[in-house]
């Protein structure tokens, strides 16, 4: 069962997705090399004080400390990758 912080983070993510064109940013706090149900790496991200375990796209290799973009697809939040090259 999700904690209160996890519920709040999920509500904030949903509100962000519905009300704004911006994608939320989160920080990777841990990576479990085989934590996913498919045996692939699973990211733990910090979003508004909650730790969320999320999948990531295969082209991105998660690294602790990266700030990443989250997107919602099929009812699931996914780590899309790390934005780089800011001016």
N, CA and C of each residue as an Amber inpcrd file, in Angstrom:
protein
   261
   0.8410000  -1.1750000   0.0000000   0.0000000   0.0000000   0.0000000
   0.8920000   1.2460000   0.0000000   0.6170000   2.2170000  -0.8830000
   1.4420000   3.4260000  -0.9510000   1.3560000   4.2430000   0.3380000
   2.4690000   4.8730000   0.6810000   2.4980000   5.7500000   1.8410000
   1.7940000   7.0650000   1.5070000   1.5810000   7.8840000   2.5430000
   0.9630000   9.1820000   2.3190000   1.7670000  10.0490000   1.3780000
   3.1140000  10.0050000   1.5160000   3.9850000  10.7910000   0.6320000
   3.8830000  10.2970000  -0.8050000   3.7750000   8.9770000  -0.9850000
   3.6570000   8.4300000  -2.3270000   2.3220000   8.8180000  -2.9630000
   1.2460000   8.8050000  -2.1740000  -0.0600000   9.2240000  -2.6910000
  -0.0350000  10.6900000  -3.1000000   0.5860000  11.5300000  -2.2530000
   0.6900000  12.9540000  -2.5710000   1.4950000  13.1580000  -3.8500000
   2.6140000  12.4530000  -3.9710000   3.4410000  12.5860000  -5.1770000
   2.6550000  12.1640000  -6.4100000   1.8960000  11.0680000  -6.3120000
   1.0950000  10.6030000  -7.4430000   0.0370000  11.6360000  -7.8130000
  -0.6040000  12.2490000  -6.8100000  -1.5990000  13.2810000  -7.0820000
  -0.9670000  14.4960000  -7.7440000   0.2190000  14.8880000  -7.2740000
   0.9080000  16.0310000  -7.8780000   1.3080000  15.7280000  -9.3180000
   1.7810000  14.5130000  -9.5620000   2.1360000  14.1270000 -10.9300000
   0.9140000  14.1700000 -11.8280000  -0.1960000  13.6230000 -11.3530000
  -1.4150000  13.6160000 -12.1520000  -1.9160000  15.0320000 -12.4240000
  -1.8680000  15.8900000 -11.4090000  -2.3000000  17.2790000 -11.5800000
  -1.4000000  17.9910000 -12.5820000  -0.1000000  17.7370000 -12.4950000
   0.8460000  18.3490000 -13.4270000   0.5440000  17.8980000 -14.8490000
   0.2800000  16.6160000 -15.0250000   0.0260000  16.0800000 -16.3630000
  -1.2520000  16.6430000 -16.9610000  -2.2620000  16.8920000 -16.1310000
  -3.5440000  17.3860000 -16.6310000  -3.5490000  18.8930000 -16.8670000
  -2.8150000  19.6300000 -16.0090000  -2.9420000  21.0690000 -16.0510000
  -1.8540000  21.8180000 -16.7840000  -0.7300000  21.2010000 -17.0090000
   0.3940000  21.9170000 -17.5890000   1.0240000  21.1350000 -18.7360000
   1.5930000  21.8470000 -19.7220000   2.2780000  21.1420000 -20.8020000
   3.6580000  20.6290000 -20.3810000   4.1790000  21.1170000 -19.2340000
   5.5090000  20.7040000 -18.7890000   5.4910000  19.2780000 -18.2530000
   6.6020000  18.5800000 -18.4700000   6.7730000  17.2580000 -17.8750000
   7.4870000  17.4260000 -16.5490000   7.0830000  16.6710000 -15.5340000
   7.7330000  16.8050000 -14.2280000   9.1650000  16.2840000 -14.2560000
   9.9970000  16.8750000 -13.3880000  11.3790000  16.4360000 -13.2120000
  11.5080000  15.7550000 -11.8580000  12.3600000  14.7590000 -11.7810000
  12.6240000  14.0390000 -10.5350000  14.1090000  13.7020000 -10.4980000
  14.6010000  13.3610000  -9.3200000  16.0100000  12.9920000  -9.1610000
  16.1130000  11.5050000  -8.8770000  17.0360000  10.8300000  -9.5600000
  17.2580000   9.4030000  -9.2990000  18.0530000   9.2660000  -8.0090000
  17.5100000   8.4660000  -7.0920000  18.1590000   8.2570000  -5.7950000
  18.7300000   6.8620000  -5.6440000  18.2720000   5.9220000  -6.4680000
  18.7950000   4.5530000  -6.4010000  18.4890000   3.8370000  -7.7070000
  19.3000000   2.8410000  -8.0120000  19.0790000   1.9960000  -9.1850000
  19.2790000   0.5530000  -8.7460000  18.2620000  -0.2680000  -8.9800000
  18.3550000  -1.6960000  -8.6860000  18.5860000  -2.4120000 -10.0080000
  19.7450000  -3.0240000 -10.1440000  20.1640000  -3.5980000 -11.4310000
  19.1590000  -4.5980000 -12.0020000  18.5040000  -5.3650000 -11.1760000
  17.5390000  -6.3540000 -11.6660000  16.2230000  -6.2360000 -10.9120000
  15.8380000  -5.0140000 -10.5630000  14.6540000  -4.7990000  -9.7370000
  13.3240000  -4.8920000 -10.4580000  13.3280000  -4.7750000 -11.7730000
  12.0770000  -4.8340000 -12.5230000  11.5490000  -6.2490000 -12.6330000
  10.2570000  -6.3800000 -12.8700000   9.6650000  -7.7140000 -13.0050000
  10.1920000  -8.4520000 -14.2240000  10.7700000  -7.7120000 -15.1780000
  11.3480000  -8.3260000 -16.3640000  12.8540000  -8.5590000 -16.2070000
  13.3800000  -8.3290000 -14.9990000  14.8010000  -8.5430000 -14.7480000
  15.6800000  -7.3680000 -15.1210000  15.0770000  -6.2890000 -15.5990000
  15.8330000  -5.1040000 -15.9890000  15.9600000  -4.1480000 -14.8050000
  16.7800000  -3.1160000 -14.9760000  17.0070000  -2.1360000 -13.9140000
  15.7210000  -1.3810000 -13.5970000  15.5650000  -1.0580000 -12.3220000
  14.4400000  -0.2750000 -11.8450000  14.9920000   0.9530000 -11.1450000
  14.4490000   2.1230000 -11.4690000  14.9000000   3.3820000 -10.8680000
  14.0510000   3.7080000  -9.6550000  14.6880000   4.2840000  -8.6610000
  13.9600000   4.9290000  -7.5690000  14.2180000   6.4120000  -7.7270000
  13.1330000   7.1650000  -7.8300000  13.2660000   8.6100000  -7.9900000
  12.6450000   9.3170000  -6.7950000  13.1360000  10.5100000  -6.5240000
  12.5650000  11.3580000  -5.4900000  11.7430000  12.4270000  -6.1780000
  10.4590000  12.4850000  -5.8360000   9.5730000  13.4930000  -6.3990000
   8.7450000  14.0730000  -5.2530000   8.9570000  15.3380000  -4.9490000
   8.2540000  16.0300000  -3.8610000   8.3360000  15.2520000  -2.5480000
   9.5060000  14.7140000  -2.2470000   9.7300000  14.0440000  -0.9770000
   9.3220000  12.5850000  -0.9230000   8.7730000  12.0580000  -2.0030000
   8.3790000  10.6500000  -2.0280000   9.3480000   9.8600000  -2.8900000
   9.6120000   8.6290000  -2.4880000  10.4270000   7.7210000  -3.2880000
   9.4870000   6.8520000  -4.1170000   9.6640000   6.9020000  -5.4320000
   8.8240000   6.1340000  -6.3480000   9.6990000   5.2030000  -7.1700000
   9.3150000   3.9400000  -7.2800000  10.0220000   2.9750000  -8.1220000
   9.3840000   3.0090000  -9.5040000  10.1910000   3.3710000 -10.5110000
   9.6530000   3.5540000 -11.8530000  10.5240000   2.8610000 -12.8910000
   9.9000000   2.4060000 -13.9780000  10.6770000   1.8710000 -15.0960000
  11.2870000   3.0190000 -15.8990000  12.1730000   2.6810000 -16.8190000
  12.7920000   3.6890000 -17.6850000  12.8740000   3.1460000 -19.0970000
  13.0460000   4.0600000 -20.0540000  13.2080000   3.6420000 -21.4420000
  14.5760000   3.0150000 -21.6460000  14.6590000   2.0800000 -22.5630000
  15.8870000   1.3090000 -22.7470000  17.0700000   2.1400000 -23.2360000
  16.8340000   3.2620000 -23.9050000  17.9500000   4.0650000 -24.4130000
  18.6370000   4.8720000 -23.3240000  18.0290000   4.9510000 -22.1420000
  18.6070000   5.7200000 -21.0430000  19.1470000   4.7690000 -19.9800000
  20.3850000   4.9930000 -19.5680000  20.9800000   4.2320000 -18.4720000
  20.9040000   5.0810000 -17.2120000  20.0810000   4.6690000 -16.2350000
  19.9030000   5.4980000 -15.0430000  21.1590000   5.5520000 -14.1800000
  21.4170000   6.7340000 -13.6300000  22.5720000   6.9730000 -12.7630000
  22.0860000   7.7850000 -11.5650000  22.4680000   7.3460000 -10.3660000
  22.0840000   8.0690000  -9.1560000  22.5710000   9.5110000  -9.2580000
  21.6820000  10.4400000  -8.9430000  22.0060000  11.8600000  -8.9960000
  21.4980000  12.5600000 -10.2410000  21.1870000  11.8160000 -11.2920000
  20.6480000  12.4500000 -12.4960000  19.2800000  13.0470000 -12.2050000
  19.0200000  14.2010000 -12.7950000  17.6800000  14.7700000 -12.8130000
  17.0620000  14.3100000 -14.1200000  15.8720000  13.7070000 -14.0280000
  15.2580000  13.0810000 -15.1940000  13.8440000  13.6060000 -15.4340000
  13.3850000  13.4250000 -16.6550000  12.0300000  13.7870000 -17.0580000
  11.1310000  12.5710000 -16.8760000   9.9490000  12.7990000 -16.3050000
   8.9560000  11.7320000 -16.1710000   7.8320000  11.9770000 -17.1730000
   7.3600000  10.9100000 -17.7850000   6.1960000  11.0060000 -18.6640000
   5.1880000   9.9430000 -18.2460000   3.9520000  10.1660000 -18.6010000
   2.8960000   9.2120000 -18.2670000   2.4740000   8.5110000 -19.5500000
   2.5040000   7.1960000 -19.5110000   2.1050000   6.4020000 -20.6750000
   1.3110000   5.1970000 -20.1890000   0.1060000   5.0550000 -20.6780000
  -0.7160000   3.9060000 -20.3110000  -0.9930000   3.7940000 -18.8270000
  -1.1230000   4.9260000 -18.1430000  -1.4130000   4.9040000 -16.7250000
  -0.2070000   4.6890000 -15.8340000   0.9820000   4.6140000 -16.4070000
   2.2200000   4.3710000 -15.6510000   3.1880000   5.5150000 -15.8780000
   3.8000000   6.0220000 -14.8050000   4.8640000   7.0050000 -14.9510000
   6.1470000   6.2880000 -15.3260000   6.9010000   6.8740000 -16.2610000
   8.1290000   6.2780000 -16.7930000   9.2190000   7.3400000 -16.8090000
  10.4360000   6.9380000 -16.4690000  11.5970000   7.8180000 -16.5960000
  11.9540000   7.8660000 -18.0750000  11.7720000   9.0410000 -18.6810000
  12.0310000   9.1750000 -20.1130000  13.5230000   9.3190000 -20.4000000
  14.2300000   9.9770000 -19.5070000  15.6590000  10.1890000 -19.7070000
  16.1040000  11.4690000 -19.0590000  17.3300000  11.8010000 -19.3120000
  17.9670000  12.9560000 -18.6870000  18.0820000  14.0860000 -19.6850000
  17.4940000  15.2410000 -19.3700000  17.6920000  16.3830000 -20.2710000
  19.1250000  16.9160000 -20.1330000  19.7640000  17.1780000 -21.2520000
  21.1520000  17.6790000 -21.2320000  21.2840000  18.8050000 -22.2520000
  22.3890000  19.5060000 -22.2040000  22.6890000  20.5230000 -23.1970000
  21.9610000  21.8280000 -22.9950000  21.6440000  22.1650000 -21.7590000
  20.9890000  23.4430000 -21.5170000  21.9250000  24.6020000 -21.8370000
  21.3960000  25.6930000 -22.4090000  22.2480000  26.8450000 -22.7190000
  22.6660000  27.5880000 -21.4590000
